[in-house]
Amino acid sequence: MQQLIAALLFVLMVGSAQAQSKKELSFAEVQQVATGLSQLNSYTRIVKDGSQEKAVSQPYRFSVGVTVMIAQDVVALRPALQASTDAHDALVRQYANGGNAVPADKAADFVKDANELLKKPSGVSLPTMKLSDLQLDANPIEPSTLVLLDPILEK
């Protein structure tokens, strides 16, 4: 009975964290959000050990539901990251006539097409996240990380 109650509580916590709306991301946003999510593992803090100071890695503290959502988002982004890389590599080969370096005379057109690729929808939709889910009062998340997460933060 206790296991059933624990399982129901887990489902409710995960469900409440994921009940937000979903947003489809462009390939550029996929890269941006993946970088931001990868920075939510831990932060470095300085602790005193007698007269010495040392840097230690401190994990961020999130609810179970938010932790699961972050893990699911990281997994969901992997195929889109690979697709973006594959498409970029294909563009390079196209402009390089099968090689791996774009000639200088084709660079401007290549950059235009590569930027167009990044604007395309990735096919990945992630649930939006509230700033309160990140528990900023307890987790010193860098502003630069919050900027990376902006595409999936509720406005």
Number of C-alpha atoms within 10 A of each C-alpha: 6 7 8 9 10 11 12 12 12 14 14 13 17 18 14 12 21 18 12 14 12 15 15 16 23 21 25 19 21 29 18 18 25 21 15 17 17 13 17 20 13 16 16 12 12 12 11 9 8 6 5 8 11 10 11 12 11 13 12 18 16 17 14 14 19 21 19 16 20 21 13 12 18 18 12 16 21 15 14 20 17 11 13 22 13 12 15 18 14 14 20 21 15 14 19 17 12 12 11 14 12 20 14 10 9 11 15 12 13 20 14 10 14 17 14 12 18 18 14 14 16 21 14 18 18 24 19 21 24 15 14 8 14 20 15 14 8 10 16 14 17 12 9 11 17 19 13 20 21 18 20 21 16 14 9
